[in-house]
Amino acid sequence: MLNSKISRRHVLRAGGAAGLAVALGLAGRPAEAAAPGPVRITDLGPAVVRFSLMSAVLVGDTVYIGSRNIDPVRLIALHLPTGKVVAQSDLGNGYSVQALAADPTGRYLYAGVLQKSGGDRPNLYRWDLTTPGVPAEPLGRIGDRDVRALTVAPDGFVYAVGGGSTTAPALWECDPKTLSVRDVGTPGPAGTLARAVAATEKTVFFGAGTTFNGGGETGRATLYAYDRSGGTFTSVTPAEMTTDPSIRDLAVIDGRLVVGSAASTNSAKVAVMDLEDLSSYSVAVSSGTVAKSFTAIGDAIYFASDDGLLEYDRPAGTISPVEFDGPGLGEIWGVDSRDGKIVVTSAFGFVAEIDPGAGTSAVVDLAEAGAPEAAQLVMGLAAGGGYVYAGGTGTVARRSLRSGEVVDLRAPGEAKDAVVHNGVLYTGQYNSQGIWRYDPHDGRPLRQVAGFPSGQNRPLDVALDRKNGLVLAGVQSDTEGGGSLWTYRPEDGRSRCFVNPIDEMQCVRGLASKDGVAYLGGDNALATGPRSTVVAFDPLQGKELWRIDPRQSAGVAALAIEGRYLYGLSRKGGLFVIDLSRRALVHRADVSAVCTGFAAMVTNRGAVYGVSDTTVFRFDPRTFAVTTVVPDIDGGWYSGAHLTNDESGHLYTLRGRNLVRIDDSKE
C-alpha cells in the first residue's frame, strides 16, 4: 500500500502561535480573546504552513514554480545548479497558479491563475525573466474564470484554456505585441473544463472533457485541432480515448502530438499522433488514472501519473515505472528534461533530478532552498488524543495541544476530512487515495489502509460508527456523478464501497451515525435531478433501511445527531430536523443568516454546533433555535468550513487561516 513520511522539517511554533505569527505578518492579534458572553476563543496560530505548488516549467537551468492555496499567489524561480530560489514574483489575483508556459526565446513566462469567483480582475500574467526583480505584469483576462493550461506558439502567440464559467470552455489567444486577449471560439457545447492546449505554427490543439459534477456521456474526452489561418475547429479525438472523462494534457514533441487522458473507472491512456497526418497514431494504456506533463529523452517519453513517474517506450509500445533511489514523488506538477536527466516537481515541496539510466536522483527541498512558506487554505480538520490535525495540500499538520509543536505529515493529495478514534487519525484522502491512518505512538508514517474504486474519488465527510467499529466516508464521483459510502474496520482492516447508495445523481455529502445505522445526506450539483435526500443505511449489510425527503431546495451540506434527532443543513441555508424514532420530519427553518453554502456540524456538550464560511453557531436541543457563538469567523477553507471537537469538549475551526479553539460554556 501507499505510505508517506514525516517531513524533514518539524515546524516549531514557539509558544503556540507567536513566533510564526510574526514571521507571517499575523502578529498583533491576541492569542486569547474573550468573545461576548461565556465563549472563550484561543488563537493557536496558522493551521498549515508550507510553500505549496500547482505548476512548474523548466526554462534553461531554472525551474519556475507556481504556488497553490497560499496568499499572495506567487511565482518562484529555483536555479538548479545552485539549488537556490533566486527570484520570486507575487501576482495580484487568484489563489493558485495551475498554468505556466515560456515563450520560445525564454524571455517571457506566462502564468494563469485559478479564482474563487469571476469578474473583471486579471487571470493572465507575464513575467519578463530578463528583469526578475520586476513583478509580473497583468495582461488581462480570459473570459473563463480559471486558466487551466497555457501554451506559446513558435511565433509567440499565447493560447489559454480553462473553465469555471456557466458556458462551455473556449480557446483564448493573446497577441504578444499588443497583449490583447480574444476569444477565438468554442469548439463544442459538451464538456465542463479544458485542461490541455498545445500549438504549432499552423494549429492549436484543444483538449477538454468532464471533470466535475458528472456529465454522463455528454461531456467525455474531446480533442480539437484549431486551424490558425482558417479559424475552424476539427475533432481529432483518438477513438480509444472517447470513453475517458477528459483529455488531461498535450505536448508537441519531435514532430508529434502527445496526448494524455484522465480516466475514472479505467486506466488513463497516452496517444502519439503524427502532426502531418493526425489519423496516424499509436495508443498505449497507462497505469493510474491520469497522464500529464510530458518530456522526452531520446525515443523515451516521460510523464506523470498518479502512480508516479512513468516511461513510454515508443518503439516497444510499453509503459513502465521509472525506478530510482529517491523519495516518493506524490502528486507531480512538472516533468521536464535537462542534460539527460528528468526534472520532476513534486507537490511534496521538492524538485528531483532523476537519471533514468543510472536510477539515481538528487533532490532540492524548496523550503530549504528559500521558497517563501505561508499559511495554506485548509481542507479538513480533526482533533483528539492531545492533537489537532489540519489537512492541507500534500501534508497533514499535526499540532500538539500540550507543547504547540507542529509536525508536517507527508501525504499525497488532500485530506478532505478526518476523524480521531482511540487516539488514531483516519483521513479521507483526495484524489482517489482512499482512507489513511496515523498513530502518533507507533512510530509509523501516515499511510494508506484502504483503497477504493478510482471513480469514487472525492471524500467529503468522514464519521465514526462506534457500534460497528467502522470508519465511514461519504464520497462524490467527480466524473461519473453520484457517489458512494466507504467503510473501513480498523480491527481487521476490512473495507467496502457501496456505490450510489442514494441514487445515481446524488453524492454523499453529509454523514452521521447512531446505533450502527449510517445516515447519508445527498447533494446533486447539477441543475436537474433529485437533491437533499436522506437515507438510513446499514453499513454491515450494505442495504437501505429507509429514506426521507427533508423538503429542501438544495442539497445537504452537513448532518449531525443529538439524542433522537438528526439535524441537517442544506446548501441554501435550510435547517431540517428528523425524529429518528418516528422517521419523520419534525422541524424546518431558514438559518441563512448564519449559514449558506458548504457547512459542517458536530455534536458537543449536549448540543449540535455548526460552522459556515462566516459564523460558528449552536442549536437549542429543545427548540432547535439557532444562536450565534462566534460571528465573523471567516475561515480560510478551500472547499467549505469544518468543525471538530476533542475529548474535553473544545471546538476547533479556523478564523482566517489560523486554527482557533472555542470553549463555549452555554451559560
QUIJO-V119756 format. One record per helix or strand of 3 or more residues. SS is the DSSP state (~ for helix, > for strand). FROM is the first residue (numbers start at 1). TO is the last residue. If there is no record, write none. Layout:
[[SS:FROM:TO] [SS:FROM:TO]]
This chain:
[[>:6:12] [~:18:23] [>:32:34] [>:39:46] [>:53:59] [>:62:68] [>:74:79] [>:84:90] [>:96:102] [>:108:114] [>:124:128] [~:129:131] [>:137:140] [>:146:152] [>:158:163] [>:171:174] [>:181:185] [>:193:199] [>:203:209] [>:222:227] [>:232:235] [~:239:241] [>:246:253] [>:256:262] [>:269:274] [>:277:285] [>:292:297] [>:300:305] [>:308:313] [>:318:321] [>:332:338] [>:341:346] [>:350:355] [>:360:365] [~:366:369] [>:374:376] [>:381:384] [>:387:391] [>:393:400] [>:405:421] [>:424:430] [>:434:439] [>:447:450] [>:458:465] [>:470:476] [>:483:489] [>:494:499] [>:507:514] [>:517:523] [>:533:538] [>:543:549] [>:556:562] [>:565:570] [>:574:579] [>:584:590] [>:600:604] [>:607:611] [>:616:619] [>:626:630] [>:651:656] [>:658:664]]
